Amino acid sequence: MPRCSPRPRGGVDVRVLVPHRSNHVVADWLARGQYASLLRGGVRIFLYQGAMVHAKTATIDRRWTTIGTANIDRLSLTGNYEVNLEIVDPGLAGRMEDVFAMDLSNAQELTLAQWEERGALAKIGEYLLIPLRPLL
């Protein structure tokens, strides 16, 4: 990923890469219920094509990175046996950003306009799952 650059609203460039299709349908619908808020807030969401991405990684300013198995949800952080490494190393963090940039070449960006045009069934499903959000 290129160096983070200032953004008009939030001050940072936040990009999220998620699988276009995954093996966790209910979790996907729960997460997708947050897409509109994220997109309106300036977060850029990219849908990885053709494969399931299972890695949980993040980088900040080519200086800090985390790599591991933990999802950022209540269950993974409190009940599951998950582990992440937190690494402060410009070399490794820079390499992770390069890998992320390469992964983006196999992804399509989801825009707010595209998201708002999704079908009624998807919207209803997301709405019906709202009560389950605190569990994840």
C-alpha positions in Angstrom: 0.0 0.0 0.0 1.4 3.4 -0.8 2.3 5.6 2.1 -0.8 6.8 4.0 -1.9 10.2 2.8 -4.1 12.8 4.5 -7.8 12.3 3.9 -10.4 15.2 4.1 -12.6 13.7 6.9 -10.5 11.4 9.1 -7.0 12.5 8.4 -5.8 9.0 7.4 -6.1 6.6 4.5 -7.9 3.5 5.8 -8.2 0.5 3.5 -9.9 -2.8 4.3 -9.5 -5.9 2.2 -12.1 -8.6 2.7 -13.0 -11.7 0.6 -15.7 -11.1 -2.0 -17.1 -14.5 -0.9 -16.2 -16.3 2.2 -17.1 -19.5 4.1 -18.9 -17.6 6.9 -22.2 -16.4 5.4 -23.8 -15.1 8.7 -20.6 -13.4 9.8 -20.3 -11.8 6.3 -23.8 -10.4 6.6 -23.2 -9.1 10.1 -20.0 -7.4 8.9 -21.7 -6.0 5.8 -24.2 -4.3 8.0 -21.4 -1.9 8.9 -20.2 -1.1 5.3 -22.4 1.9 4.8 -21.1 3.6 7.9 -17.5 2.8 7.0 -17.8 4.0 3.4 -19.5 7.2 4.6 -16.6 7.7 7.0 -14.0 7.5 4.3 -12.9 3.9 4.7 -12.1 2.2 1.4 -13.3 -1.4 1.2 -11.8 -3.8 -1.3 -13.3 -7.1 -2.2 -10.7 -9.8 -2.9 -11.6 -11.9 -5.9 -11.3 -15.6 -6.6 -10.0 -16.8 -3.3 -10.6 -16.8 0.4 -8.3 -14.4 2.4 -7.8 -15.7 5.9 -4.9 -13.6 7.0 -5.5 -11.0 9.7 -2.9 -8.3 9.2 -2.7 -4.5 9.6 0.0 -1.9 9.1 0.4 1.7 10.1 2.8 4.1 8.4 5.2 1.4 7.3 6.4 1.2 11.0 4.0 -1.1 12.9 2.3 -4.3 11.8 0.2 -7.1 13.3 0.0 -10.6 11.9 -2.0 -13.4 13.2 -5.2 -15.5 13.4 -7.4 -13.3 15.6 -10.5 -11.6 14.2 -11.2 -8.3 15.7 -14.4 -9.3 17.4 -15.6 -10.1 20.9 -15.5 -13.9 20.5 -12.0 -14.0 19.1 -10.6 -11.5 21.5 -12.1 -13.0 24.7 -13.0 -16.6 24.2 -11.1 -18.2 21.3 -7.5 -19.3 21.4 -6.2 -16.8 18.9 -2.8 -15.1 18.6 -1.4 -12.1 16.9 2.1 -10.7 16.8 2.6 -7.0 17.2 5.8 -5.9 15.5 7.4 -2.5 15.4 9.9 -2.8 12.6 9.9 -0.6 9.5 11.4 -3.3 7.3 8.7 -5.9 8.1 5.8 -3.3 8.2 7.0 -2.0 4.8 7.0 -5.5 3.4 3.5 -6.1 4.7 2.3 -2.9 3.0 3.9 -4.1 -0.2 2.0 -7.5 0.1 -1.2 -5.6 0.8 -0.7 -3.5 -2.4 -0.1 -6.7 -4.4 -3.3 -8.2 -2.9 -5.2 -5.1 -4.0 -4.3 -5.8 -7.6 -6.7 -8.8 -7.3 -9.5 -6.9 -5.6 -12.3 -4.6 -6.7 -13.1 -1.4 -4.7 -16.6 -1.2 -3.3 -18.0 2.3 -3.6 -20.8 3.7 -1.5 -23.0 4.1 -4.6 -22.5 0.4 -5.5 -23.2 -0.6 -1.9 -26.4 1.4 -1.8 -27.6 -0.3 -5.0 -27.5 -3.8 -3.5 -30.6 -5.9 -3.6 -33.6 -5.7 -1.2 -32.9 -9.3 0.1 -29.4 -8.4 1.2 -30.7 -5.3 3.0 -33.4 -7.3 4.7 -31.0 -10.0 5.8 -28.6 -7.4 7.2 -31.4 -5.7 9.1 -32.7 -9.0 10.6 -29.2 -9.8 11.9 -28.7 -6.6 13.7 -29.6 -8.2 17.1 -26.7 -10.6 16.7 -24.0 -7.9 16.3 -23.1 -7.7 20.0 -22.3 -11.4 20.0 -19.5 -10.9 17.5 
